[in-house]
Amino acid sequence: MAKIINLNADMGEGFGAYDIGDDAGLLKIIRSASIACGFHAGDPVTMQRNVVRAVAEGVSIGAHPGFNDLWGFGRRRIDMNPRELEYMIAYQIGALRAMASYANARVTHLKPHGALNNMAAENIELALAIGRAIKTVDRDIIYVALAGSEMEKAARELGLPLAREGFCDRLYDDDGNLTSRKIAGAVLHDANEIRDRVVRMVVDEEIISRTGKRLPVRLDTLCLHGDEPSAVIAARAVRQGLEDAGVKIVTLPEMPLG
């Protein structure tokens, strides 16, 4: 039986007069868009523009909430009360749902951004807070979680639809978490290297950590970071590599999630 995977990208991460990344180019390659909701990046106009483009390209729409940290692009760790974090996530889902209404579309997944994603991958209380927000607003929203993380555990505990995520353009540590961006080489840019790593993730179901350790993994979705200048080139290489390997690429709502 042919393998199936989703390819997603973080996008809509400009603000006001400032654009970051080639969202229009990515939407022609990926199948699900994780759109910034105004806290770490994004604004109502950017969100509305991207949901309309996504629908036109047949791409499913997801919320990409982060910490309230425009200055640090949501990549600085902030110690938050889990209950307050829950409300902050619900608020951001609501913002994107409103903009999705302009395209008669639904928000079908949620993927935390940056430092929030990294912290929730390690901290079950934060992971559960995100899950409670999803469950309260729309329990059918798919919780996109780093495979093997506390977020995956939270999604299962709360009975939420779960998509286990891998990262195309990031190195991993031996424990399965992402290598800190403070470490040189943590973000990959070479399209051929990214393609080969991704095909291995999906076909062989393993990730090679930065020390060479083999990490068995089952993935439902793969992420590319839309703010990287190499994002479109890498996305094109990844999609071609997966299709050449016989892998079918679909939207997240089309994935047979366990």
C-alpha positions in Angstrom: 0.0 0.0 0.0 1.4 3.4 -1.0 2.4 5.7 1.9 0.4 8.9 2.5 1.8 12.1 4.0 0.8 15.7 4.5 3.1 18.6 3.6 2.5 21.8 5.6 4.2 25.2 5.9 4.2 28.0 8.4 3.2 31.2 6.7 1.5 34.6 6.9 4.4 35.7 9.1 4.8 39.2 7.8 3.2 42.2 9.6 1.7 45.4 8.2 3.9 46.6 5.4 6.5 43.8 5.9 6.3 40.5 4.1 8.3 37.5 5.2 8.5 34.5 2.9 6.9 33.6 -0.4 3.5 32.5 0.7 2.0 32.4 -2.8 4.8 30.2 -4.0 4.5 27.8 -1.1 0.7 27.4 -1.5 1.3 25.9 -5.0 3.4 23.1 -3.5 2.2 22.3 0.0 -1.2 20.9 1.0 -1.8 22.5 4.4 -1.1 26.1 5.5 -0.4 27.0 9.2 -1.2 30.7 9.3 0.2 33.1 11.9 -2.7 34.6 14.0 -1.3 38.0 14.9 0.7 37.4 18.1 4.2 36.4 17.0 3.4 37.6 13.4 0.6 38.2 11.0 -2.3 40.7 11.0 -6.0 40.6 9.8 -5.1 41.6 6.2 -2.3 39.0 5.9 -4.5 36.3 7.4 -7.4 37.1 5.1 -5.2 37.2 2.0 -3.7 33.8 2.8 -6.9 32.0 3.6 -8.3 33.2 0.2 -5.2 32.0 -1.6 -5.1 28.7 0.2 -8.7 27.9 -0.7 -8.0 28.8 -4.3 -5.1 26.3 -4.3 -7.0 23.5 -2.6 -4.9 23.9 0.5 -6.4 23.2 4.0 -6.1 26.0 6.6 -4.7 25.8 10.1 -4.0 28.2 13.0 -0.3 28.9 13.9 -0.5 30.6 17.3 2.5 31.8 19.2 3.5 33.8 22.2 2.7 37.5 22.2 6.2 38.4 21.0 6.4 40.4 17.7 9.9 41.7 18.7 11.3 38.2 19.0 9.1 36.5 16.3 7.7 34.1 19.0 11.1 32.4 19.3 11.8 33.6 22.9 10.6 31.4 25.8 8.0 33.0 28.0 6.9 31.5 31.3 3.1 31.6 31.3 0.3 30.3 33.5 -1.2 27.4 31.6 -4.8 28.7 32.0 -3.8 32.1 30.6 -2.0 30.3 27.7 -5.2 28.3 27.0 -7.2 31.6 26.6 -4.4 33.0 24.4 -4.6 30.0 22.1 -8.4 30.2 21.9 -8.2 33.9 21.1 -5.9 33.2 18.2 -8.0 30.4 16.8 -11.0 32.7 16.9 -9.1 35.4 14.9 -8.2 33.0 12.1 -11.7 31.5 12.1 -13.1 35.0 11.5 -10.7 35.6 8.5 -11.5 32.1 7.1 -15.1 33.1 6.9 -14.2 35.4 4.0 -13.3 32.3 2.0 -16.2 30.2 3.3 -13.5 28.0 4.8 -12.9 26.1 8.1 -9.8 26.1 10.3 -9.0 22.3 10.4 -5.7 22.1 12.3 -3.6 23.9 14.9 0.1 23.9 15.2 1.9 26.0 17.9 4.8 28.2 16.7 8.4 28.6 17.7 9.3 28.7 21.4 5.7 27.8 22.4 5.9 24.6 20.3 9.3 23.7 21.8 8.1 24.3 25.4 4.8 22.4 24.9 6.8 19.5 23.4 8.5 19.2 26.8 5.9 20.3 29.3 2.6 18.4 29.6 0.8 21.2 31.4 1.4 23.6 28.5 0.5 20.9 26.0 -2.8 20.2 27.8 -3.5 23.9 27.9 -3.2 24.1 24.1 -5.4 21.0 23.8 -8.1 22.4 26.1 -8.3 25.6 23.9 -8.7 23.4 20.8 -11.4 21.3 22.5 -13.3 24.3 23.7 -13.4 26.1 20.4 -13.7 23.2 18.0 -13.0 19.6 19.1 -12.6 18.6 15.4 -9.5 20.7 14.9 -6.5 18.5 14.4 -3.7 19.0 17.0 -0.4 19.0 15.1 2.2 17.8 17.5 5.9 17.0 17.4 6.0 13.2 17.1 6.7 11.5 20.5 6.3 14.8 22.4 4.2 15.8 25.4 1.8 17.4 22.9 1.2 14.0 21.3 0.4 12.7 24.8 -2.0 15.6 25.5 -3.9 15.2 22.3 -4.5 11.5 23.0 -5.5 12.2 26.7 -8.0 14.8 25.5 -9.4 12.7 22.7 -8.4 15.2 20.0 -7.6 14.3 16.4 -3.8 14.1 16.2 -1.3 14.6 13.4 2.3 13.6 14.3 4.7 16.1 12.8 8.2 15.9 11.5 10.4 18.8 10.4 11.9 18.9 6.9 14.5 21.6 7.5 15.5 21.1 11.2 18.1 18.9 13.0 17.0 16.7 15.9 18.6 15.9 19.2 18.9 12.3 20.4 15.7 12.7 22.5 13.6 13.4 19.5 13.2 17.1 20.2 14.4 19.8 17.8 18.0 21.1 18.0 18.1 24.6 19.5 18.5 27.3 16.8 21.3 28.6 19.0 23.4 25.7 17.7 25.1 26.1 14.3 23.5 24.1 11.6 20.2 23.5 13.4 18.3 24.9 10.4 19.0 23.1 7.1 19.1 25.0 3.8 20.4 22.6 1.2 17.4 21.4 -0.8 18.9 18.1 -1.8 19.9 17.3 1.8 16.4 18.2 3.0 14.8 16.1 0.3 16.9 13.0 1.2 16.2 13.3 4.9 12.5 13.7 4.4 12.2 10.7 2.1 14.0 8.7 4.7 11.6 9.9 7.4 8.6 8.8 5.4 9.7 5.7 3.6 12.1 4.2 6.2 10.2 5.7 9.2 13.3 7.0 10.9 15.1 10.3 11.7 18.8 10.5 12.0 19.7 12.8 14.9 22.6 15.3 14.7 24.9 12.8 16.5 23.9 10.0 14.1 21.4 8.2 16.3 18.5 6.5 14.5 15.1 7.5 15.9 12.1 5.4 14.7 9.2 7.6 13.9 5.7 7.5 12.4 4.6 10.8 10.8 1.4 12.2 9.5 2.7 15.6 8.4 5.9 17.3 7.5 6.7 21.0 8.1 8.7 23.6 6.1 9.4 27.0 7.7 8.0 29.6 5.3 10.1 32.4 6.7 13.3 30.7 5.4 14.6 32.2 2.0 15.1 28.6 0.8 11.6 27.5 1.6 10.0 27.3 -1.9 13.1 25.6 -3.4 13.2 23.1 -0.5 9.4 22.5 -0.7 9.6 21.8 -4.4 12.5 19.3 -3.9 10.7 17.6 -1.0 7.5 17.1 -2.9 9.3 15.8 -6.0 11.4 13.4 -3.9 8.3 12.1 -2.0 6.3 11.6 -5.2 9.3 9.9 -6.9 9.3 7.5 -4.0 5.6 6.7 -4.5 4.3 8.7 -1.6 0.9 10.4 -2.0 0.7 13.9 -0.6 -2.8 15.1 0.7 -4.3 17.7 2.9 -4.5 17.1 6.7 -8.3 16.5 6.7 -7.6 13.8 4.1 -5.0 12.0 6.2 -6.0 8.7 7.9 -5.2 9.9 11.4 -5.0 7.4 14.3 
